[in-house]
Amino acid sequence: MPHFRNHGSLSVGNRIIDLEHRKLLGKIEDIAQLITSKNDVALSVACKLLGDSLSNYFAVEESIAHALNFDFTQHRLAHQNLANQCQLIKNKLLKLNDLHAFFDRKDCIDSMNYFLIHHIEEDSKPFKLVLDANLYDFQPKGMELSNSVH
């Protein structure tokens, strides 16, 4: 998995959104570690947490976009695509439960990372232009910045 701090293209120009991206990449890394430990119960919980984190991330981005008067229509569709891809991968991941599935599960992690990084680097380009025109620390009124990555 690419490390966020060493991958400049993963910054979209806003501290809150960058933090959300790091959290999501961290959740995927947690899932990868659970695959290695073969803890299927914890894996199921981690997949649910990833889904919850994705929903939170989508809400955060939309809130910031709204505060900046950014037309979020196309980006919302990109979010739906990302959510659909992650759900398909999570479903496949949770169905794979025999000893031969280890490498298939690793492929699922690679796919999750790919789709999230593609979203950050490619789907977010129009939004990044608007974010770059504002301070990196911009946050809408009432939105709290959490320092926690996981």
N, C-alpha and C positions, 0 to 999 in steps of 0.2 A: 504494500500500500504506500502511495506517495505520502511523505510527511508534509503536512500543511505548511509549516514554517519554512520549509526548503523549496516550496513550490509557489513562486510569486503569482502565477496565474490563478491560483485559488483564492486570492483576495479580490473581493468585489468592490472594495473602497468604503466599506462601512464596518465598524468594529462589531456591532451587534450581529449582523448577518455573517461576518467571518467567524464569530464565535459559534453561531448555530451550525455553520458548515463543519467546524472542528468537532462539535458535539456529535454530529451525524457520522463523520468518519470514525470517531471514537466508538460509537455504538457498533459500527460494522466491524471494527477491530475486536471489540468484545465478543461478537458472534464468532469471529474467526478463532479466537482463543477457546471458546466453548466447543467448537468443532474438534479442535485438537484434543481437548480433555474428554470428549465423547459424553458430555453431560446433556442429554436430550431434554430433560425437564428445564434446566436453566436456559438451554438454547431456545425453547419455545417462549419462555418469559422474555428473553433478550430480543427476540423477533417482535414481540408485542411492544416492547419499549421502543424499538426502532420505529415502528409504525406511529406510536404516540409522539416521538420526537419529530418525525416528518410532518405530522399535523401541526405541531407547535411551530416548526420552522416556517411552514407555509403561512401561518397566521402572522408571524413576525415580519416576514417579507412584505406581505400585503399591507400591514399596518404602516410600515415605513414608506412603501410606494404611495399609499393614500396621502400620507403627510407631505410627500414631495410632489403631489399632483401628477404622478406617473400613471399613464393608462396601463393597467395591469392585465388587460384582457388576454394578450398573447402569453404573458408569463404565467398566468393562471392555467392556461392549457398545457404549458410545459410542466407545471407542477402536477397536473393530472396525469400526464404521461409518465413522469418520474414515479408517482405513487402507484400507477398500474404496473410498471416494470418491477418495482420493489415487491409488490404484492405477489406477482407471479413467481419471482425468485424465492421469496419467503415460503410460498406454498410448496415449491419444488424442494427447497432445503429441508423442510419439516417432513416431507414424505420419504426422503432418503434416510434409511436407518439401518442398513446392513454394513458389514465390514468393507465391502467393495465400494461403498458410496462416499468414502472419505474424499477422494479426488473430485468427485462430482460436487460435493459440498464446497470444496475449495474453489471450484469453478464458479459456484454461486456467489461466493464472496468477491471474487474478481469481477463478476458481472455487476454486483451492487456498487462496488467502487467505481467501475467504469461509468455507469449511468449517473451516479452522483457527480463525479468529476466532469463529465460531459455537460451536465446541467450547469455547474458552476462556471466552467470555462466558455461554453458556447451559448446555451440558452439565456444566460444572464447578461450577455453583452449589451443589449439595449438598456437594461436597467443599470448596468455598471456605468454607462455614460452619464446618467443622471446622478448616481451616487458619487462619482468622481467630481462632480461640480459642487458638492457639498463637503463639509468637514467630515473627516473620518469618524469622529465621535458623535455625529448627528444621531439623535434619537428623538422620536416623537414624545410629546409631553405625556407623562404617565407610564412610559415604558421603562422598566427597570433593567439595568445591565447586570447580568449574572456573571460572576467570575468563574463559575464551575464549568469545566469542560465535559465532565461526565454527569 
